[in-house]
Structure formats: C-alpha cells, structure tokens
C-alpha cells in the first residue's frame, strides 16, 4: 500500500481487474469506489461487466489520432450493445462532465428513440 499526505492511499493488485474491484469496497471502508484510468482499463472493466456508472469528461478539442475509448475490445457481439442512461450533466465552456448509469449488455433493437414525435 502507498499512503499519501492528506489520507489518500493506493493498494496495488496484480491478480487482475476483477480481483481489484472485488477488494475495493473493503479498502474504501464504506466510501464510494471509483476506477480511474485510460481506455485499456475501461475496456477491461466493461468487458467483465463490473461497471455500474460511467463518468465522461469531454473537452472541446478534436485530435487527429489517439486510442479509441470504445472499440472492439469491449467483447460485444455484432447484435449487442451496452445501454447507458444519463444521470447528471455539468457543462462549462472548457469541459462537459456526463455521468451515466450503465444498464448492462442488451440485444440491439430498432426503436423510435431520438426521432421526432410529430
């Protein structure tokens, strides 16, 4: 364990993301648990079905290259998706924060969401 000034501590788990998330609630002692990292870690957590909320921080800058956050590494079938529901949006001129509830894997079906009701 690595302890920092101010009370923040880090415990390193080498047995995989599933084991780390299983141990996290006890280590957090009743506090919320967050997984912070890049696309590779996010894809591992999503693929294992271990995420109940997702918070994205969107900055208004377009880059020509980089690692895709969501790609084939999610392990979804061609007719499968992961549906999310927005819980909170905080917008400024420099960043937009969106928190989603992750509803899990589901078969893709056509519906009328996003179409005008007229």
N, C-alpha and C positions, 0 to 999 in steps of 0.2 A: 504494500500500500504506500502511496505517496501522499503526504499531507502538506497542504499549502497554508500560508498565513491567511487568517480570516475564516478557517474552518472547512474549506473545500478539500476533499480528498479524492484520490483516484485509486481504484483497485484494478489491476490488470489481470484479465482472464485469458488464458491461452487455449482453452478447450472448445472454442467456437462461440458464435454469436448466441446460439440457443442457450448455452450454459451461462453466459454473461447476463442475459436477460432474466433467466431463472433466478440468479443470485441477487439481482439488482434490488428488488423490493426490501429484502432484509438489510442490505447495505444502506439503503436510503432511510431506514428506520421510520417508515410511515410517510415520508415525503414523496412527492412526485418523482418519477424516474423519466429521464429523457435520454434518447440516443442521439448523439451529435456526431456528424461525420459527413463524408462525401458520398458520391453516387455508389461506389462499390459497397460500402457498409449498408446504405439504404436498401439496395437491391437484395442483400443477404437477409435483412430483417423482413422485407416484404415477401420474399420467396418462402421464408419459413412461417409466414402467417402470424408474426409476432407484433404487429403494429396496430394500435387502436386509434391513434391520432397522428396526423402529419401536419407539420407547420412549414410552409414555404416562405422564403424571403426573396421577393422578386425585385431586382434592381433594373431600372430602365436603361440598360446598356446591351447592345447586340454585339456579340463576339463572332468572329468568323470560324472559330474552331473550339473544340473542348470536348470533355466527356459528357455524354448524354446522361441525364439523371434517370430517365425511364427508358429502358431498351429491352431487347430480347432476353436479357439476363434476369427478368422477373419470373421466368418459368411458366408463363401463361400459354394455354392452348390457343389456337387460331380463333376459336369462338368464345373466348373467355376474357373478362376484364375485371378490374378492381374498381368498384364504385366508391366514391368519396362524397361526403356531404359537408358543405361549408358550415363552420361553427362560428367563426369570427374573422372579420377583415379590418385591418388597421392600415390606413393609407396615408402616406406623406408624399411630398414631391420627390423624395430620394429613394424610397423603398415602400413596397406593399407587403404586409405580412398577412398570410391567409392560413388559418387553422382549419383542418378538415377532420371529420370523423371518418375512419376507414371502415367501410361496411363489409369488406371481405370479397372474395372471388365470387363471380357470378357469370352465368352464361350470357353472352351478348344477345339482346333482343331489340329490334327496332321499336321505337315508341314515338310519342309526339313531343317529348321534352325539347324546349328551345324553339319550337315553331309558334307562330302567331296563332292566337285562339280565334281569330276572325273567321 
